[in-house]
């Protein structure tokens, strides 16, 4: 059964004639899966990127190693670079990126389990805008962090698509 937010997002993108791509790390393609569960989504979604490793982030969407080294994979600068690189590589109007620590291991004092960074890059009316957001979902469980990240990502993309 299609995700309700994904259905709304696909509908808005269809109406606006816009295309979306995803660049996912900790969600491993779950956002792309939610979007493509909607019938007709192929009109707004060509492909997404699962960039679980730093090497994949660099190779697939052009995240520079110096950004990864300076800030770490789970950071707003990396989420920004993932979204911008994905939008350009896919030729999409909107790119949504997600990088985080789903747990139960891997957290630190500065970047605890449940911290997820999001990036959204879009072109509209001859201008490009890229924003980032961070959410602290807490150590609620790996599947729960990933599900919460999908919900947030779809909500944010829908909010942006409504502005087109």
C-alpha positions in Angstrom: 0.0 0.0 0.0 1.4 3.4 -1.0 2.6 5.8 1.7 0.0 8.6 2.1 2.7 11.4 2.1 4.3 9.8 -1.0 1.0 9.8 -2.8 0.5 13.5 -2.0 4.0 14.3 -3.1 3.7 12.4 -6.4 0.4 14.2 -7.1 1.9 17.6 -6.4 5.0 16.9 -8.5 2.8 15.6 -11.4 0.7 18.7 -11.3 3.8 21.0 -11.3 5.6 19.0 -13.9 8.6 18.5 -11.6 11.0 15.6 -11.0 12.5 14.4 -7.8 15.5 12.2 -6.8 16.7 10.9 -3.5 20.2 10.5 -2.1 20.0 8.2 0.9 22.4 6.9 3.4 20.9 5.6 6.7 17.5 5.0 5.1 19.0 2.8 2.4 16.5 3.7 -0.3 13.3 3.7 1.9 12.3 7.1 0.6 12.7 6.1 -3.0 10.8 3.0 -2.2 7.9 5.0 -0.7 7.8 7.3 -3.8 7.9 4.4 -6.2 5.2 2.6 -4.4 2.8 5.2 -5.9 1.3 4.3 -9.3 2.4 6.8 -11.9 5.5 7.8 -9.9 7.7 7.1 -13.0 6.5 10.4 -14.4 8.3 12.2 -11.5 11.1 9.8 -10.4 13.8 8.4 -12.6 16.2 7.0 -10.0 17.7 7.5 -6.6 21.1 7.0 -5.0 21.9 4.8 -2.0 25.2 6.2 -0.8 25.8 4.3 2.4 29.6 4.7 2.4 31.7 7.8 2.1 33.2 6.4 -1.1 29.7 6.1 -2.6 28.8 9.6 -1.6 31.9 10.8 -3.5 31.6 8.5 -6.5 27.9 8.8 -7.1 27.0 12.4 -6.2 30.3 14.1 -6.0 30.6 14.8 -2.3 34.2 16.1 -1.9 36.5 14.1 0.5 37.5 17.3 2.2 33.9 17.9 3.3 33.6 14.4 4.6 36.9 14.7 6.5 36.1 18.1 8.0 32.6 17.4 9.1 31.9 13.6 9.0 29.3 11.8 6.9 26.5 12.8 9.4 26.6 16.5 9.1 24.7 19.4 7.4 27.5 20.2 5.0 27.5 16.6 3.7 23.7 16.5 3.5 23.9 19.8 1.5 26.5 18.3 -0.9 24.5 15.1 -1.3 21.4 17.0 -2.2 23.1 19.4 -4.6 25.1 16.6 -6.2 22.1 14.3 -6.6 20.0 17.1 -8.2 22.7 17.8 -10.7 23.5 14.1 -11.5 19.8 13.1 -11.9 18.8 16.3 -13.7 16.0 16.6 -11.2 14.1 19.6 -10.0 14.2 18.4 -6.4 16.8 16.3 -4.6 16.3 15.1 -1.1 19.2 13.7 1.0 19.4 11.8 4.2 22.4 10.9 6.3 22.3 9.8 9.9 23.0 7.4 12.7 20.1 4.9 13.0 21.9 2.9 15.7 21.9 1.0 17.9 25.7 1.6 17.6 27.8 4.3 16.0 26.8 7.3 18.0 28.9 9.8 19.9 28.4 12.7 22.3 28.5 15.1 19.4 26.4 12.9 17.1 24.2 10.6 19.1 22.2 7.7 17.8 19.0 9.0 16.3 20.6 12.1 14.8 19.7 12.5 11.1 20.7 15.3 8.7 18.6 16.2 5.7 19.3 18.2 2.7 16.8 19.5 0.1 18.0 21.2 -3.1 15.5 22.5 -5.7 15.4 24.6 -8.7 12.4 26.8 -9.3 11.9 29.9 -11.5 15.6 30.0 -12.5 17.0 29.9 -9.0 18.5 27.0 -7.0 17.9 26.8 -3.3 19.5 24.3 -0.9 18.5 23.9 2.7 19.5 21.5 5.5 17.8 20.4 8.6 18.8 18.2 11.5 16.5 16.1 13.6 17.3 14.2 16.8 14.9 11.2 16.9 16.7 9.7 19.9 17.7 6.1 20.5 14.3 4.8 19.7 15.5 1.8 17.7 17.1 1.4 14.2 13.9 0.7 12.3 12.1 3.5 14.2 14.8 6.1 13.4 14.7 5.1 9.7 10.9 5.3 9.6 10.9 8.7 11.3 13.5 9.9 8.8 11.3 8.8 5.9 8.3 10.6 7.4 10.2 13.8 7.9 11.8 13.6 4.5 8.5 13.1 2.7 6.8 15.8 4.7 9.6 18.3 3.9 9.6 17.4 0.2 5.8 17.8 0.1 6.0 21.2 1.8 8.5 22.2 -0.9 6.5 20.8 -3.8 3.4 22.8 -2.7 5.4 26.0 -3.3 5.7 25.2 -7.0 
